Amino acid sequence: MKKTATRLADGRELIYYDARDDAVRDAVDQRPLDPIATRSEIRHDRLLGDRVAIASHRQARTYHPPADECPLCPSREGRHSEIPASDYDVVVFENRFPSLAGDSGRCEVVCFTSDHDASFADLDAEQAALVLDAWTDRTAELAQHPAVEQVFCFENRGAEIGVTLGHPHGQIYGYPFVTPRTRLMLRSLGEHRAATGRNLFDDVVADELADGRRVVLDGEHWVAFVPYAAHWPYEVHLYPKRRVPDLPSLDEAARTEFPQMYLELLKRFDRIFGEGEPPTPYISAWHQAPYHLTDRGEFALHLELFTIRRTSGKLKFLAGSESGMNVFINDVPPEAAAERLREVASK
C-alpha cells in the first residue's frame, strides 16, 4: 500500500491509498473554496447520561445530486469534485460537513472505489484488503488526535438508511467520548468478568460456535453469526477468533482472510430477499476499544452488519417501543435469519 497525503483547496486533509507503490498523486484541487469553517457542539443529556452533537451547518450538505455531479467521483475536465485526481483506488478525506470537528472530534469520508455504480460487494479481494488497510491506518492515526477517545468506522448503504450520496463510501468518526453503546458493552463485560472470571466476548463466540444454529460463516480466523438476541431482522456479527481490541491489532492471517469473509457476507445480504429485489440497505459498523481503558485487551474488535428491511418491500421502522424505550421487537427469529443467510451462499 502507498499512502499519499495532500490538502484540498479549503485546507481539509485528503489521503490517497494505492495498491501500487509507483502511483503518483500530484493533482491539485482547482476549486475556489473558502477556508473551511464548521462548528460542532457536544451537549450532555443529564437524564440519560449520553451526549448529542449539535451541528447546524450540516443542513447545507449535498443531498442526492445527479450522478454526473457526484462529489465523490474523480475530477474531470470541466467538473472538479472532492477528489482532485482523475482516478483513484481508495481515498479518505475530512468531511466538508462534519458532525464532529475541532475539539469535538473528527469526521472523515472513505471512498471505497472510483466506480460510481459499484458497491462494496463488487470489489475484489485485493480492493477490499486496501479498504481494510485504510480503516486500520486511520484508526491508528486518529488514536493520536488529542480530541479523539474512540474511532468508529462504518458504512451506511441505501436510500432507506438515509444515504444522500449514492457513490460507494463509508465514514470514520473520531468521538471525543466513549459512545453509549460501547459503555453498555463495557458494563456487561465487567459484570461477566466479576461473576465468572472469564471474558464475555470469548464466551459469546464460543457459545455460538458450540450451538451452531446461528453460525453463518466459520473460517479459520473469523466467525460470522446471527446473535442470539438480534435486534434487527437480518443481523450478523463478524469476530476474529483471536480476540484483539482494534483493527491495528489484527495479525496478518486475520487480515488476509477478512476480505473473502466480508465480501461473501455482503453478497449474501443482497440475495436475502430473492431475485429482482433492489440492493439490500444496510449498516456495517466496526466496534473498537476506546483508547483510555484500563485494560483495552478485554474488549473484542468486531463488525456488526444489519439491514432494516424485514421482508420484500417492507422495512423495520423504529416505532414506539424501539424509539421511545429502546426495547427492540424483532419479527425474524435469529435462527431463521441464519438459515436464510446460509441458503443464499455463493455457488
C-alpha contacts under 8 A as a table, 3 or more apart, distances in Angstrom:
res1	aa1	res2	aa2	distance
1	M	17	Y	6.51
1	M	18	D	5.56
1	M	19	A	4.89
1	M	20	R	6.52
1	M	21	D	6.42
1	M	130	L	7.23
1	M	133	D	7.80
2	K	16	Y	7.85
2	K	17	Y	5.71
2	K	18	D	5.05
2	K	19	A	6.46
2	K	20	R	6.56
2	K	21	D	5.21
2	K	22	D	7.97
2	K	23	A	7.50
3	K	15	I	6.75
3	K	16	Y	5.68
3	K	17	Y	4.82
3	K	18	D	6.54
4	T	15	I	5.52
4	T	16	Y	5.09
4	T	17	Y	6.72
4	T	25	R	6.80
5	A	13	E	7.14
5	A	14	L	5.83
5	A	15	I	4.31
5	A	16	Y	6.40
6	T	13	E	6.05
6	T	14	L	5.35
6	T	15	I	6.23
7	R	10	D	7.85
7	R	11	G	5.60
7	R	12	R	5.59
7	R	13	E	4.70
7	R	14	L	5.64
7	R	29	D	7.95
8	L	11	G	5.32
8	L	12	R	5.31
8	L	13	E	6.35
8	L	14	L	6.66
8	L	28	V	7.57
8	L	29	D	5.53
8	L	82	E	7.71
9	A	12	R	7.43
9	A	29	D	5.51
9	A	30	Q	7.02
9	A	31	R	6.36
9	A	32	P	6.92
9	A	33	L	5.71
9	A	34	D	7.60
9	A	35	P	7.55
10	D	33	L	5.32
10	D	34	D	5.46
10	D	35	P	4.18
10	D	36	I	5.39
11	G	35	P	6.11
11	G	36	I	6.76
12	R	36	I	7.34
12	R	93	F	7.20
12	R	94	E	5.71
12	R	96	R	7.88
13	E	93	F	5.62
13	E	94	E	5.72
14	L	91	V	7.17
14	L	92	V	5.77
14	L	93	F	4.09
14	L	94	E	6.61
15	I	91	V	5.72
15	I	92	V	5.18
15	I	93	F	6.10
16	Y	25	R	7.54
16	Y	88	Y	7.31
16	Y	89	D	7.52
16	Y	90	V	6.10
16	Y	91	V	4.67
16	Y	92	V	6.60
17	Y	89	D	6.44
17	Y	90	V	5.12
17	Y	91	V	5.96
17	Y	92	V	7.96
17	Y	130	L	7.34
17	Y	134	A	6.77
18	D	21	D	7.03
18	D	23	A	6.66
18	D	88	Y	7.39
18	D	89	D	5.52
18	D	90	V	6.59
18	D	130	L	7.63
19	A	89	D	7.14
19	A	127	Q	7.95
19	A	130	L	6.82
20	R	23	A	5.63
25	R	85	A	7.11
26	D	85	A	7.85
27	A	84	P	5.59
27	A	85	A	5.37
28	V	84	P	5.86
28	V	85	A	7.81
29	D	80	H	7.64
29	D	82	E	7.90
29	D	83	I	7.58
29	D	84	P	5.05
30	Q	80	H	6.99
30	Q	84	P	7.55
31	R	80	H	6.69
36	I	96	R	7.47
38	T	57	H	6.67
38	T	97	F	7.39
38	T	98	P	7.55
38	T	101	A	7.09
39	R	55	A	6.36
39	R	56	S	7.83
39	R	57	H	7.20
39	R	101	A	6.70
39	R	102	G	7.93
40	S	53	A	6.56
40	S	54	I	5.73
40	S	55	A	4.83
40	S	56	S	7.86
40	S	98	P	7.85
40	S	99	S	6.41
40	S	100	L	5.50
40	S	101	A	5.74
40	S	102	G	7.70
40	S	104	S	6.31
41	E	53	A	5.63
41	E	54	I	5.05
41	E	55	A	6.63
41	E	100	L	7.80
41	E	104	S	6.59
42	I	51	R	6.41
42	I	52	V	5.66
42	I	53	A	4.60
42	I	54	I	6.24
42	I	104	S	6.56
43	R	51	R	5.50
43	R	52	V	5.23
43	R	53	A	6.36
43	R	54	I	7.32
44	H	49	G	6.75
44	H	50	D	6.00
44	H	51	R	4.51
44	H	52	V	6.46
45	D	48	L	5.65
45	D	49	G	5.35
45	D	50	D	5.45
45	D	51	R	5.77
45	D	52	V	7.33
46	R	49	G	5.21
46	R	50	D	7.52
50	D	179	T	7.76
50	D	180	P	6.18
53	A	99	S	6.66
53	A	100	L	7.07
54	I	99	S	7.53
55	A	58	R	6.00
55	A	98	P	7.64
55	A	99	S	5.64
55	A	100	L	7.59
56	S	59	Q	5.97
57	H	60	A	6.05
57	H	61	R	7.68
57	H	97	F	6.73
58	R	61	R	5.24
58	R	97	F	5.30
58	R	98	P	7.03
58	R	99	S	7.26
60	A	97	F	7.94
61	R	97	F	6.02
62	T	65	P	6.88
62	T	164	T	7.28
62	T	165	L	7.75
63	Y	164	T	5.09
63	Y	165	L	6.82
64	H	164	T	4.93
64	H	165	L	5.57
64	H	166	G	7.39
65	P	69	E	6.01
65	P	70	C	6.07
65	P	165	L	7.14
66	P	69	E	5.33
66	P	70	C	6.50
67	A	70	C	5.28
67	A	116	H	7.82
69	E	79	R	7.84
70	C	73	C	5.72
70	C	81	S	7.31
70	C	165	L	7.41
70	C	167	H	7.38
71	P	81	S	4.67
71	P	82	E	5.38
71	P	83	I	7.65
72	L	81	S	6.45
72	L	82	E	5.95
72	L	83	I	6.56
72	L	111	C	7.02
72	L	114	S	7.74
72	L	167	H	6.47
73	C	81	S	6.61
73	C	82	E	7.73
73	C	83	I	6.95
73	C	114	S	5.81
73	C	115	D	7.40
73	C	116	H	6.43
73	C	167	H	7.41
74	P	80	H	7.79
74	P	81	S	6.38
74	P	82	E	7.69
74	P	83	I	5.38
74	P	84	P	6.54
74	P	85	A	5.78
74	P	86	S	4.94
74	P	87	D	5.40
74	P	88	Y	7.20
74	P	114	S	6.43
75	S	79	R	6.05
75	S	80	H	4.58
75	S	81	S	5.05
75	S	82	E	7.59
75	S	83	I	6.04
75	S	84	P	5.28
75	S	85	A	5.83
75	S	86	S	5.19
75	S	87	D	7.78
76	R	79	R	5.41
76	R	80	H	6.15
76	R	86	S	5.90
77	E	80	H	7.41
80	H	83	I	7.65
80	H	84	P	6.70
81	S	84	P	6.41
83	I	86	S	7.96
83	I	91	V	7.90
85	A	88	Y	6.81
87	D	114	S	6.30
88	Y	91	V	6.99
88	Y	113	T	6.99
88	Y	114	S	5.76
89	D	112	F	7.22
89	D	113	T	5.56
89	D	114	S	6.56
89	D	127	Q	7.63
90	V	110	V	7.26
90	V	111	C	5.66
90	V	112	F	5.16
90	V	113	T	5.67
90	V	114	S	7.61
90	V	130	L	7.24
90	V	131	V	6.64
90	V	134	A	7.70
91	V	110	V	5.83
91	V	111	C	5.17
91	V	112	F	7.05
91	V	113	T	7.96
92	V	108	E	6.55
92	V	109	V	5.50
92	V	110	V	4.51
92	V	111	C	6.33
92	V	134	A	7.82
93	F	108	E	5.45
93	F	109	V	5.42
93	F	110	V	6.86
94	E	98	P	7.86
94	E	106	R	7.74
94	E	107	C	6.09
94	E	108	E	4.38
94	E	109	V	6.23
95	N	98	P	5.17
95	N	107	C	5.67
95	N	108	E	4.96
95	N	109	V	5.71
98	P	101	A	6.24
98	P	106	R	7.29
98	P	107	C	5.43
98	P	108	E	7.76
99	S	106	R	7.92
99	S	107	C	6.69
100	L	104	S	5.27
100	L	105	G	5.00
100	L	106	R	5.07
100	L	107	C	5.83
100	L	173	Y	7.55
100	L	174	G	7.69
100	L	175	Y	7.42
101	A	104	S	5.11
101	A	105	G	4.96
101	A	106	R	4.81
101	A	107	C	6.85
102	G	105	G	5.74
102	G	106	R	6.74
102	G	147	A	7.55
103	D	147	A	5.50
103	D	176	P	7.74
104	S	147	A	6.46
104	S	175	Y	7.26
104	S	176	P	5.82
105	G	147	A	5.23
105	G	148	V	5.45
105	G	173	Y	7.60
105	G	174	G	5.28
105	G	175	Y	5.25
105	G	176	P	5.21
106	R	148	V	7.47
106	R	173	Y	5.94
106	R	174	G	4.92
106	R	175	Y	7.01
107	C	171	Q	7.14
107	C	172	I	5.75
107	C	173	Y	4.66
107	C	174	G	6.23
108	E	171	Q	5.55
108	E	172	I	5.03
108	E	173	Y	6.51
109	V	169	H	7.04
109	V	170	G	5.99
109	V	171	Q	4.50
109	V	172	I	6.40
110	V	169	H	5.41
110	V	170	G	5.00
110	V	171	Q	5.44
110	V	172	I	7.31
111	C	114	S	7.33
111	C	167	H	7.86
111	C	168	P	6.38
111	C	169	H	4.38
111	C	170	G	6.55
112	F	120	F	6.94
112	F	131	V	6.39
112	F	168	P	6.03
112	F	169	H	5.43
112	F	170	G	7.55
113	T	116	H	7.60
113	T	118	A	7.74
113	T	168	P	6.82
113	T	169	H	7.83
115	D	118	A	5.55
115	D	167	H	7.68
115	D	168	P	7.88
116	H	166	G	7.44
116	H	167	H	4.85
116	H	168	P	6.64
117	D	167	H	6.83
117	D	168	P	7.72
118	A	121	A	7.99
118	A	122	D	5.92
118	A	123	L	7.83
118	A	167	H	7.65
118	A	168	P	6.50
119	S	122	D	5.29
119	S	123	L	7.16
119	S	167	H	7.94
119	S	168	P	5.28
120	F	123	L	5.51
120	F	128	A	7.66
120	F	168	P	6.57
120	F	263	L	7.59
120	F	266	L	7.75
121	A	263	L	5.41
121	A	264	E	7.79
121	A	266	L	5.55
121	A	267	K	5.82
123	L	126	E	7.94
123	L	127	Q	5.73
123	L	128	A	6.07
123	L	263	L	7.83
124	D	127	Q	5.37
124	D	128	A	6.25
125	A	128	A	5.09
125	A	129	A	6.04
125	A	259	P	5.24
125	A	260	Q	6.21
125	A	263	L	7.73
126	E	129	A	5.07
126	E	130	L	6.35
126	E	259	P	7.76
127	Q	130	L	5.09
127	Q	131	V	6.53
128	A	131	V	5.11
128	A	132	L	6.35
128	A	259	P	5.53
128	A	263	L	7.86
129	A	132	L	4.96
129	A	133	D	6.21
129	A	255	R	7.51
129	A	256	T	7.53
129	A	258	F	7.70
129	A	259	P	5.81
130	L	133	D	4.89
130	L	134	A	6.26
131	V	134	A	4.98
131	V	135	W	6.20
132	L	135	W	5.09
132	L	136	T	6.08
132	L	255	R	7.89
133	D	136	T	5.06
133	D	137	D	6.05
134	A	137	D	5.09
134	A	138	R	6.05
135	W	138	R	5.28
135	W	139	T	6.07
135	W	153	C	6.82
135	W	247	L	7.54
136	T	139	T	5.13
136	T	140	A	6.31
136	T	247	L	5.29
136	T	248	P	5.32
137	D	140	A	5.20
137	D	141	E	6.15
137	D	248	P	7.42
138	R	141	E	4.94
138	R	142	L	5.89
139	T	142	L	5.32
139	T	143	A	6.18
139	T	151	V	6.16
139	T	247	L	7.22
139	T	248	P	7.28
140	A	143	A	5.23
140	A	144	Q	7.20
140	A	248	P	6.60
141	E	144	Q	5.61
141	E	145	H	7.14
142	L	145	H	4.96
142	L	148	V	6.65
142	L	151	V	7.12
142	L	174	G	6.71
143	A	148	V	6.58
143	A	149	E	7.34
143	A	150	Q	7.69
143	A	151	V	7.56
143	A	291	Y	7.03
144	Q	148	V	7.69
145	H	148	V	5.44
147	A	175	Y	7.65
147	A	176	P	5.27
148	V	151	V	7.33
148	V	174	G	5.22
148	V	175	Y	5.29
148	V	176	P	4.47
148	V	177	F	7.20
149	E	174	G	7.01
149	E	175	Y	5.75
149	E	176	P	4.91
149	E	177	F	5.27
149	E	178	V	6.38
149	E	290	P	5.80
149	E	291	Y	5.67
149	E	292	H	7.17
150	Q	174	G	5.82
150	Q	175	Y	5.25
150	Q	176	P	6.86
150	Q	177	F	6.61
150	Q	178	V	6.05
150	Q	179	T	7.76
150	Q	288	Q	7.43
150	Q	289	A	7.01
150	Q	290	P	4.54
150	Q	291	Y	6.25
151	V	172	I	6.97
151	V	173	Y	5.80
151	V	174	G	4.63
151	V	175	Y	6.31
151	V	288	Q	6.88
151	V	290	P	7.34
152	F	172	I	5.50
152	F	173	Y	5.10
152	F	174	G	6.43
152	F	175	Y	7.71
152	F	285	A	7.36
152	F	286	W	6.18
152	F	287	H	6.66
152	F	288	Q	7.10
153	C	170	G	7.53
153	C	171	Q	5.98
153	C	172	I	4.41
153	C	173	Y	6.57
153	C	285	A	6.26
153	C	286	W	5.48
153	C	287	H	7.95
154	F	170	G	5.69
154	F	171	Q	5.53
154	F	172	I	6.31
154	F	283	I	7.24
154	F	284	S	5.43
154	F	285	A	4.44
154	F	286	W	6.12
155	E	169	H	6.72
155	E	170	G	4.12
155	E	171	Q	6.18
155	E	283	I	5.70
155	E	284	S	5.12
155	E	285	A	6.66
156	N	161	I	6.50
156	N	162	G	7.74
156	N	163	V	6.37
156	N	170	G	6.47
156	N	281	P	7.89
156	N	282	Y	6.22
156	N	283	I	4.75
156	N	284	S	6.71
157	R	161	I	6.50
157	R	163	V	6.35
157	R	168	P	7.85
157	R	281	P	5.31
157	R	282	Y	5.26
157	R	283	I	6.26
158	G	161	I	5.46
158	G	162	G	6.86
158	G	163	V	5.71
158	G	166	G	7.59
158	G	279	P	7.66
158	G	280	T	7.30
158	G	281	P	4.56
158	G	282	Y	6.82
159	A	162	G	4.98
159	A	163	V	4.91
159	A	164	T	6.83
159	A	281	P	7.40
160	E	163	V	7.33
160	E	281	P	6.37
161	I	281	P	6.37
161	I	282	Y	6.95
161	I	283	I	7.65
161	I	308	I	7.64
163	V	166	G	7.04
175	Y	178	V	7.10
175	Y	179	T	7.63
178	V	182	T	6.59
178	V	183	R	6.65
178	V	290	P	6.42
179	T	182	T	5.33
179	T	183	R	6.28
180	P	183	R	5.01
180	P	184	L	6.37
181	R	184	L	5.24
181	R	185	M	6.50
182	T	185	M	5.00
182	T	186	L	6.13
182	T	287	H	7.91
183	R	186	L	5.01
183	R	187	R	6.13
184	L	187	R	5.10
184	L	188	S	6.30
185	M	188	S	5.19
185	M	189	L	5.98
186	L	189	L	4.86
186	L	190	G	6.12
186	L	299	F	7.73
187	R	190	G	5.23
187	R	191	E	6.23
188	S	191	E	5.10
188	S	192	H	6.05
188	S	200	L	7.67
189	L	192	H	5.29
189	L	193	R	6.23
189	L	199	N	6.89
189	L	200	L	5.49
189	L	201	F	7.59
189	L	298	E	7.99
190	G	193	R	5.15
190	G	194	A	6.17
191	E	194	A	5.15
191	E	195	A	6.14
192	H	195	A	5.10
192	H	196	T	5.85
192	H	197	G	7.23
192	H	198	R	6.90
192	H	199	N	6.97
192	H	200	L	5.89
193	R	196	T	5.40
193	R	197	G	4.56
193	R	198	R	5.09
193	R	199	N	5.82
193	R	200	L	6.97
194	A	197	G	5.80
198	R	202	D	7.84
198	R	203	D	7.49
199	N	202	D	5.40
199	N	203	D	6.37
199	N	298	E	6.87
200	L	203	D	5.09
200	L	204	V	6.15
201	F	204	V	5.14
201	F	205	V	6.32
201	F	299	F	7.45
201	F	300	A	6.27
202	D	205	V	5.34
202	D	206	A	6.08
202	D	243	R	7.47
203	D	206	A	5.01
203	D	207	D	5.89
204	V	207	D	5.18
204	V	208	E	6.23
205	V	208	E	5.24
205	V	209	L	6.23
205	V	239	Y	7.77
205	V	241	K	7.98
206	A	209	L	5.18
206	A	210	A	6.09
207	D	210	A	5.07
207	D	211	D	6.06
208	E	211	D	5.14
208	E	212	G	5.84
208	E	213	R	7.76
208	E	214	R	6.81
208	E	215	V	6.71
208	E	225	F	7.22
208	E	227	P	7.93
209	L	212	G	5.13
209	L	215	V	6.76
211	D	214	R	7.51
212	G	215	V	5.25
213	R	335	E	6.07
213	R	338	A	7.28
213	R	339	E	7.76
214	R	225	F	5.39
214	R	226	V	5.18
214	R	227	P	7.05
214	R	228	Y	7.49
214	R	334	P	6.77
214	R	335	E	5.34
214	R	337	A	7.96
214	R	338	A	5.05
214	R	339	E	7.36
215	V	218	D	7.02
215	V	223	V	7.54
215	V	224	A	6.05
215	V	225	F	4.15
215	V	226	V	6.47
215	V	338	A	6.58
216	V	223	V	7.84
216	V	224	A	5.47
216	V	225	F	5.05
216	V	226	V	7.15
216	V	338	A	5.83
216	V	339	E	7.70
216	V	341	L	6.42
216	V	342	R	5.74
217	L	223	V	5.74
217	L	224	A	4.99
217	L	225	F	6.89
217	L	261	M	7.50
217	L	342	R	7.96
218	D	222	W	6.49
218	D	223	V	4.61
218	D	224	A	6.41
219	G	222	W	5.10
219	G	223	V	5.80
219	G	257	E	7.99
219	G	261	M	7.60
220	E	241	K	7.96
221	H	240	P	5.73
221	H	241	K	5.32
221	H	242	R	7.25
221	H	253	A	7.12
221	H	254	A	5.43
221	H	257	E	6.89
222	W	238	L	6.86
222	W	239	Y	5.56
222	W	240	P	4.31
222	W	241	K	5.27
222	W	254	A	7.10
222	W	257	E	7.62
222	W	258	F	7.29
222	W	261	M	7.62
223	V	238	L	5.75
223	V	239	Y	5.50
223	V	240	P	6.49
223	V	241	K	6.67
224	A	236	V	6.32
224	A	237	H	5.49
224	A	238	L	4.30
224	A	239	Y	6.44
225	F	236	V	5.33
225	F	237	H	5.51
225	F	238	L	6.72
225	F	338	A	7.17
226	V	230	A	6.66
226	V	234	Y	7.65
226	V	235	E	5.71
226	V	236	V	4.54
226	V	237	H	6.22
226	V	334	P	5.98
226	V	335	E	7.51
226	V	337	A	7.26
226	V	338	A	5.87
227	P	230	A	5.03
227	P	235	E	7.35
227	P	236	V	6.80
227	P	237	H	6.81
227	P	334	P	6.84
228	Y	334	P	6.34
229	A	334	P	7.25
230	A	233	P	7.51
230	A	234	Y	7.92
230	A	235	E	6.33
230	A	330	N	7.38
230	A	334	P	6.18
231	H	235	E	7.44
231	H	328	F	5.81
231	H	329	I	7.01
231	H	330	N	5.94
232	W	235	E	5.60
232	W	306	F	6.44
232	W	307	T	6.79
232	W	308	I	6.64
232	W	316	K	7.78
232	W	330	N	6.03
232	W	332	V	7.98
233	P	306	F	7.72
233	P	307	T	6.89
233	P	308	I	6.81
233	P	309	R	7.01
233	P	310	R	5.15
233	P	316	K	7.47
233	P	330	N	6.00
233	P	331	D	6.40
233	P	332	V	5.11
233	P	333	P	7.76
233	P	334	P	7.78
233	P	337	A	7.23
234	Y	306	F	5.63
234	Y	307	T	5.80
234	Y	308	I	7.76
234	Y	309	R	7.91
234	Y	310	R	7.28
234	Y	332	V	7.50
234	Y	334	P	7.65
234	Y	337	A	5.80
235	E	304	E	7.20
235	E	305	L	5.65
235	E	306	F	4.13
235	E	307	T	6.68
235	E	337	A	7.92
236	V	304	E	5.92
236	V	305	L	5.19
236	V	306	F	6.28
237	H	302	H	6.85
237	H	303	L	5.66
237	H	304	E	4.55
237	H	305	L	6.28
238	L	302	H	5.64
238	L	303	L	5.06
238	L	304	E	6.42
238	L	305	L	7.98
239	Y	300	A	7.88
239	Y	301	L	6.88
239	Y	302	H	4.75
239	Y	303	L	6.68
240	P	243	R	6.32
240	P	244	V	7.73
240	P	254	A	6.87
240	P	301	L	7.46
240	P	302	H	7.04
243	R	297	G	7.92
243	R	299	F	7.79
243	R	300	A	5.38
243	R	301	L	7.01
244	V	247	L	7.84
244	V	249	S	5.86
244	V	250	L	6.56
244	V	297	G	6.45
244	V	299	F	7.15
244	V	300	A	5.43
244	V	301	L	5.74
245	P	249	S	6.72
245	P	288	Q	5.95
245	P	289	A	5.28
245	P	296	R	6.10
245	P	297	G	5.52
245	P	298	E	7.24
245	P	299	F	5.21
245	P	300	A	5.00
245	P	301	L	4.96
246	D	249	S	5.55
246	D	250	L	7.23
246	D	287	H	7.87
246	D	288	Q	4.87
246	D	289	A	6.09
246	D	300	A	7.43
246	D	301	L	5.13
247	L	250	L	5.60
247	L	288	Q	7.40
247	L	301	L	7.08
250	L	254	A	6.18
250	L	255	R	6.40
251	D	254	A	5.55
251	D	255	R	6.30
252	E	255	R	4.99
252	E	256	T	6.05
253	A	256	T	5.18
253	A	257	E	6.39
254	A	257	E	5.26
254	A	258	F	6.03
255	R	258	F	5.35
255	R	259	P	7.66
256	T	259	P	6.90
257	E	260	Q	5.93
257	E	261	M	6.58
258	F	261	M	5.22
258	F	262	Y	5.98
259	P	262	Y	5.28
259	P	263	L	5.87
260	Q	263	L	5.37
260	Q	264	E	6.11
261	M	264	E	5.33
261	M	265	L	6.40
262	Y	265	L	5.11
262	Y	266	L	6.34
263	L	266	L	5.16
263	L	267	K	6.20
264	E	267	K	5.14
264	E	268	R	6.20
264	E	345	A	7.64
264	E	346	S	7.20
265	L	268	R	5.14
265	L	269	F	6.28
266	L	269	F	5.06
266	L	270	D	6.59
267	K	270	D	5.27
267	K	271	R	6.64
267	K	346	S	7.74
268	R	271	R	5.03
268	R	272	I	6.28
268	R	341	L	6.22
268	R	344	V	5.67
268	R	345	A	6.10
268	R	346	S	7.39
269	F	272	I	5.37
269	F	280	T	6.35
269	F	341	L	7.37
270	D	273	F	7.38
270	D	279	P	5.58
270	D	280	T	5.18
271	R	274	G	5.42
271	R	275	E	7.03
271	R	344	V	6.12
272	I	340	R	6.81
272	I	341	L	6.67
272	I	344	V	6.68
273	F	277	E	6.45
273	F	311	T	6.69
273	F	312	S	5.79
274	G	277	E	6.18
277	E	280	T	7.97
277	E	312	S	7.38
280	T	307	T	7.02
280	T	309	R	7.25
281	P	307	T	5.72
281	P	308	I	6.87
281	P	309	R	7.02
282	Y	305	L	6.93
282	Y	306	F	5.45
282	Y	307	T	4.24
282	Y	308	I	6.72
283	I	304	E	7.98
283	I	305	L	5.79
283	I	306	F	5.60
283	I	307	T	6.42
284	S	303	L	6.92
284	S	304	E	5.80
284	S	305	L	4.41
284	S	306	F	6.69
285	A	303	L	5.47
285	A	304	E	5.18
285	A	305	L	6.38
286	W	301	L	7.33
286	W	302	H	5.92
286	W	303	L	4.40
286	W	304	E	6.47
287	H	300	A	7.99
287	H	301	L	5.65
287	H	302	H	5.43
287	H	303	L	6.04
287	H	304	E	7.66
288	Q	299	F	7.58
288	Q	300	A	7.16
288	Q	301	L	5.02
288	Q	302	H	7.14
289	A	293	L	7.73
289	A	296	R	6.08
289	A	299	F	5.76
289	A	300	A	7.29
289	A	301	L	6.99
290	P	293	L	6.28
290	P	296	R	7.36
291	Y	296	R	7.28
292	H	296	R	7.63
293	L	296	R	5.28
295	D	298	E	5.95
296	R	299	F	5.72
297	G	300	A	7.47
307	T	310	R	7.68
308	I	315	L	5.57
308	I	316	K	5.02
308	I	317	F	7.40
309	R	312	S	7.41
309	R	313	G	7.57
309	R	314	K	5.89
309	R	315	L	4.21
309	R	316	K	5.71
310	R	314	K	5.95
310	R	315	L	5.42
310	R	316	K	5.63
310	R	331	D	7.46
310	R	332	V	7.37
311	T	314	K	5.37
311	T	315	L	7.11
318	L	321	S	7.60
318	L	322	E	5.18
318	L	323	S	5.53
319	A	322	E	5.58
319	A	323	S	5.57
319	A	324	G	7.47
320	G	323	S	5.42
320	G	324	G	5.08
320	G	325	M	7.29
321	S	324	G	5.35
321	S	325	M	5.23
321	S	326	N	6.27
321	S	327	V	5.41
321	S	328	F	6.64
321	S	329	I	7.73
322	E	325	M	5.65
322	E	326	N	4.31
322	E	327	V	4.79
322	E	328	F	4.97
322	E	329	I	7.36
323	S	326	N	5.57
323	S	327	V	7.87
330	N	333	P	7.17
332	V	336	A	6.75
332	V	337	A	6.49
333	P	336	A	5.28
333	P	337	A	6.33
334	P	337	A	5.00
334	P	338	A	6.17
335	E	338	A	5.18
335	E	339	E	6.21
336	A	339	E	5.06
336	A	340	R	6.21
337	A	340	R	5.18
337	A	341	L	6.26
338	A	341	L	5.06
338	A	342	R	6.24
339	E	342	R	5.13
339	E	343	E	6.22
340	R	343	E	4.97
340	R	344	V	6.53
341	L	344	V	5.49
341	L	345	A	6.88
342	R	345	A	5.55
